[in-house]
């Protein structure tokens, strides 16, 4: 009996050792960010068999074979189509400030998305205003309504949105809703979703997830974009989900979520509509040969003067696309850099860029929620406070709710606004959408919004923080070890 037990134990240990060595070598050979690689090696080595299982489930960018094949096939179609738009704004580069040229060229090179002139932008900094405008546009829609969001949650103004979509569908408007399968899981199974489908509104889950699928694809690759396009002429994007803050996650004790959206008219709307269609057709397994001429996709006439460039990102768009763009934006700052994000778990490169900016005299201000709905993110964020404070970065804790706006303003010169958080998940796992806006006037409006956030924020007390108890430091450092995996 003892011999059998010893043999089983020996087999178990040798199997675990072989798995640990094999997967550790695989992690190392993938040449990912050192912090990410180190975190995964630690998980694999410290958790017998369990760490290997976690890595196989969540450690690699495994898309389904069908989706990966179709993504590879259709990306060149989108790039070719968007590339053709470069001929329309023949003078787009002439209006871009010299400081913005590197970012413009980088986005064009990595995503194929050109800078589009002639856009009119309206900054929306409250949920009430967003839903009021969106509902009005849907009620006036004559041809199409496309919605792509991470979360749709019933209650309040969202119930009015559902009614407006059903009424639009009844008068012949093509209504399509693409929702993340995890983020909108409850709604997708609800009676309201069934009611929409029965009324003719197409409701589709993006990146379906489940225990069986987890064996073959990563179920934490999520569609985090927020896009609405009406009649191919009006678009919205930003950080707001289809939720009424008065009814959403009130049990978390963090207050109402605070977001920002942009209402857009002008040529860049065509690119947003095409991005929606690209995601929609991927989920439906359809293969378009061209985008122009499809319902809801058509050239939009100039309506303003703003220069706008889209930066879509996610698996299949280039592993480091949005991460590298954010680094370029941070290093472009010369006088002032203001950033807002709900989830701040940067890698070493972003951390170094922020410290470098502050050390070379840039006034760097980071605004994050004082209370976060994720305890792990809360502690991981705080583990970086001391390093940032010592470099001169001003850290502000927003206490007017959960600040969910993702924005960056650089020198009153240009700004970034969209769905990207300053964390590993947004950098490498989520499908995101970012607007890069080369317009001083609009950048100033975004900065004014950020300053209103500062009026409801308390500055981080570095001295008091340094005296925090050992237990808190330990929790922060443990959370930091897991930061690359969040």
N, C-alpha and C positions, 0 to 999 in steps of 0.2 A: 504493500500500500504506500509506504514511504517512497519507494522507487517510482511509482506511478505519479505521485504528487510532485516529486522532484523533476521528473521528465516534463510534466505539464508546465511547471513553473519555468523550467529552462526554455521550453519552446516558446512560452509567452514572452519571456525577456528577450530572446533572440529575435522573435518576430517584431517586437516593439522597436528594438535597436535597428533592425533592417529598415523598417518603415521610417523611423526618425532620420536615419542617415540619408535614405533615398529622397525623402521629401525636402529635407534641409538643402541637399544639393540642388534639387529642382528650384527651390526658392532663390538660392544664390545665383544660379545660372540664368534666371529670368531678368536680372539686372534692373530691378525696380529701385525706387528710392531706398537708400540704406535704412531709414527709420522703419519703413514698411517691411522690408526684408527681415530686419532684426526682430521686429514684433512677431512676425509669423514663425520664425525659427524658435523664439522663446515659447510661443504657444505649443508648437509641435513637440519640443523637448520636455516641457514641464507637465504636459497633460498626456499620459500614456494612452495611445489609441484615440482618445477624445480629441486631442489637438490635431491629429492627422485627419480625423473626420471633419472637424471645423474647417481645416484648410481646403479639403476637397470640395466642401460645400460652398465656401465663401472666399477662397484665396485666389481664384483666378477668374479672368473675365470670360466665363463660359456662356456664350449665347447658344440658343438652340441651333442645330445644324441648318434648319430651314431658314431661320432668321439671319444667321451669319452669311449664308450663301446669297440670300436676297439683298442683304445690306451691301455686300461687296459688289453685287451686280447693279444696284440702283444708285449708289453714291456717285459713280461717274456721270449718270444721267442728270442728277441734280447739279453737280459741279459744272457740267457742260451748259446746262440751261442757265444757271446763275451767272456763268462766265459770259454768256451772250449779252447779259444786261450791262456789262461794263461799257459796251459801245454806246448805250443810251446816255449815261452821264459823262460825256466826253471830257468835261472839265471838273470832274469830282475832286481830283487831287489838288486843283488850284485853290479850292476853298478851305483845304485842311491846313491848320496851323503847322509850322515846321516841327514843333515839339510832338505832334501827333502822328507824323509820317511813319515812324517806325512801327507803331501799333497798327496803323492802317495797312501797311505792307505785310506785316506778320499775319493778320487775320486773312487777308487776301490769299496769301501763300498757303496757309494751313487749312482753311475752310473753303476757299474759292468764292467767298461772299464779298461782293464789291461794296464800296461806300456809295450810298444812294442820296443824291441831293433832292431838294424840293419837298421836304416833309414838314408837316405841321404836328407839333407835339403838345399834349396837355398833360401836365403832371397831376396825378390824383393821389392825395395823401390820406383819404378816409375811405372806409368800406362803403359807407352810405353813398358817397359821391360816385364811387365805382359802379355800384349796382344801379344807381339812378341812370347813369349814362348808358350802361350796357343794356338795361331793360328798354330804354327809349330806342336804342339802335335796333334791337331785336324786333320790337313792335313795328318799326318802320321797314324792316328787311323785306326785300322783294325776290331774292334769289337763293341766298345761302347763309347759314349760320354754322360756323365751325368753332367748337370749344375743346381745348386740350388742357387738362388740369390734373394735378396730383391728387387733390381731395375735392369731393363734392359732399357736403353735409347738409341735410335738410334743416329747415327752421328759418324763420324770419324772411328776409328778402330772397333767400334761395328758393323758397316755395313760390314766390312771385315769378322767379326765373323759369321754373318748371312750367308754370301756366303759360308764360309768354312763348316758350319754345313749342308747346303743344298748339297754341293758336297760330304760330308762324307756320308750322307744318301743315295745319289744316288749310291755309290759304296758298299752299303750293311751294313754300320755301323748303329747300333741302337742309335739314338740321342733323348735324352729326356731333356726337360727344365722345371724346376719347379720354378715359380716366385710368389712372394707375390702378392695377389690380390689387395692390396692397394698401395704398393710401386711401382709396375709395372703396375698400372691400365691403364695408357695411352698406353703403348706398347701392352698390351693384347688385346686392341681394335683396334690396328693399322693394316694397310695393310701388314706391315712386318711380324706380327704374323700370319696373314692369309696366307701369302706366305710360311712361314715355315710349317704350317700345311698341306697346299696343296702339299708341297714337301715331305711329309712323316715324318717330324720332329714332335714329340709329344710335345705339349706345354700345360702345365696345370697350373691353378691358385691355389695357396696355400691359405687356409683359406678364402674362398669366403666371401664377405661382401655386405651388402645392407640394405636398410631401413627395409624391411620385416624381414631379418635375425636378425637385431638388437633387435627385440622383443624376440628372443629366445636364442641368443648367443652373447658373447662379440665380437664386430667387431674390437676392438683395440688390440686383441691378434694376433701378427704378426710373420711371419717367417722371421727372420732377418739374417739367416745363409748365408754364402758365401762359396760354395763348388763346385769344378769342379773335375771330375774323368774321366780319359781317359784310355780305355782298361783295367781297373782294375789294372793298373800298375803305373799310374802317378796321383797325386792329387794336388789340390791347395786349400788353405783356408786362411782367413785373414779378412781384412776390406774392400777390393775393391769390389764395385758393378760392374756390366757390363755396365759401362759408360766411355766415353772418357772425361776426365776432361776439355778439351778444348771446349766441346759442352754442358756441363752439368751445369745447374743452374747458368749460367753466369750473369743472371739478378739480382741475390741476392747481388751482390757487395762484396762478401767475397773472391774472387779469385778462383783459381782452387783447387779442392779437392786433398789432399795429403794422400796417403794410403800405406799400406804394405801388401804383400802376401807372402806365403811360398809355394814353389814347392817341393813336397815330392815324393820320391820313397822309397819302402821298405814295411815291414809288416803292418805299420799303415794305408796304403792306403786301405787295405781290410776293416778296420773299418769305414773309411770315405765313402767308397762305400756302405757299409751296412746301414749307417746312411741316406744316400741319398735314398736308396731303401725303408727304413722304412717310411720316409716322403712321398715318391712318392706313395707307396701302400696305405697309410692312405688317401691320397687325391683321389685315384682311387677306394677306397672301396674294395680293394682286400686283401686276407688273406693268406700270405705265411706261410707254415709250417716249412720251413727252408730257409736259405739264401744261403748256399753254392750250387754251381751248377747253380745259376741263372746268366743270362748274365751280365757281368761286375763285378761279385763278385767272387773273387778267391784269394787264398793265394798268397802273393807277396814275392818274394825272398829277402833276405837281400841285401842292396846296400851300406850301410854305417855303422856308429857306434852310431848314435844319439838315445837316449832313448826318446820316445815320448808317451804321454798319452792324449787321447781325453777326453774333458769334455763337452758333450752336455747338454743343459739346456733348460728349458721352462716348461709351465704347463703340469703336468703329469710326470715330471722328478724329482719331489721333490720340494716343494715350495721354499726352501731356498738354493738349491744346489749351484748355482754359487756364490751367496752372501757369503755363508760360506767359499767357496774355496778361494775367494778373501781375506777374513779376515785372513785365515790361511797363505796365501802368504805374506800379509803385516806384520803380526806378526813374520814371519820367518826371516825378514831382520835384519841384525846385523851391517852392515857398510853403505850400500847404497841402496836406493830404488828410481827408476825413473819410473814415470807413464805418459803415454800420452793418452788422450781421448778428443773427440770433445765435449761431453756432460757430464758435471761434476755437478751432482745434487745428492750427496751422502746422505745416511740416517745417523742417529746419530752413528750407530755402525762403519761404514766405516770412518766417520769423526774422531771418537775417536781413531780408529786404526792408522790413519795417524798422528794424534797429538801425540799419545803415542810413535810411532816410532821416530819422531823428538825429543821428550823430552828425550828419552833414548840414544840419540847421533847418531842415524842413519841420514845420509845425504839424506833427502827426497826432491825430485824435482818433481813438477807437471807441465806438459807442456800441455797447452790447447790453442785453437785458440784465437787470439786477437779479431777477429770478428767472430760472430756465425750467422748461418742462422736462428736461433730461438731466438727471442728477450726475450721470457719468460725464456728460459734456460740461456741466457746471464746474466739476472738479478739474477736468482736463484743461479747461480754459484758464482757471485760476493758477494752475501750475506754471503758466507763462507770464504771469503778471510781474513778478519780480524782475525778470530779465528785461521786459519791455520798459518798465518804470525806470530802471537804472540807465537805459539808453535815452530816456527823455520822451517816451511815448506817453501821451495823456490818455488814461483809461477812464471812461465814463460809464457808470451803471444806470441804465434807463429804468425808472420806477413807475412809468405810466402805463404799464401792461407788458406783454411780451413783444418786444420790438422785433418784428419779423422782416423788416425791410432790408434788402441787400443792395447797398449803394456804395459807390466810391466817387468822390470828386477830387480832381487834381488841379490845383492852382487856379481855380475859377476858369479853367481852360477847356476841359472836357470831363465827361463823367461816364460811369458804367452803372447800369441799372438792370436788374433781372432776377433770376431765381437761384444764383450761385451763392452758397454759403462759403465762408472761409474755413472749410474743413475737408478732410480727406475724401469723404463720400462725394461731395460736389466736384472735387478735383478729378476723381478717377472712376467713380462708379455710376453716378446719376446722369441721365440725359437732361441737360440744362439749356437755358436760352439766356443770353446776355445781349443787351443793347449797348453799343458803344456810340456815344453821341458827341460829335465834334461841333458843339454849338455853345458859345460862351453864355448866351442868354439863358438857355435851358439849364446848363451846368450851374448857373447862379441860382436858379429856382430850386434845384435839388439841394444846393448848399443851404439855402434858406430853410428848407424842410429839415435838414440835418441840425441846423441851429435851433429849431423849435424842439427837436428831440433833446438837445443839450439843456434846454430850460427845464426839462423834466428828468434830469440825470444828476447823479451825485458823483463827484470825482473820487477815484480810488485813493484811499489813504495808505500810502506806501509804508509809513512808519507803523501804523496799527497792524497792517498786514504782516509785516516782518515779525511781529510778536505773537502771531497766531500759534495755537497749540500744536504739539508734535503730531497728534492724531490726525489733524486736518492736513498737515504737510504730507503725511503718509498716504492719505486718501488721494490727494492731488497727484502724487508721484505714481501711484498705482494706476490711476486713470490716465496719466500721461503715457504710460507704457502701452496702454490699449488705444491711445489716440490714433495711430496710423490705421487701426482697424475699424474706427467708428464710422 
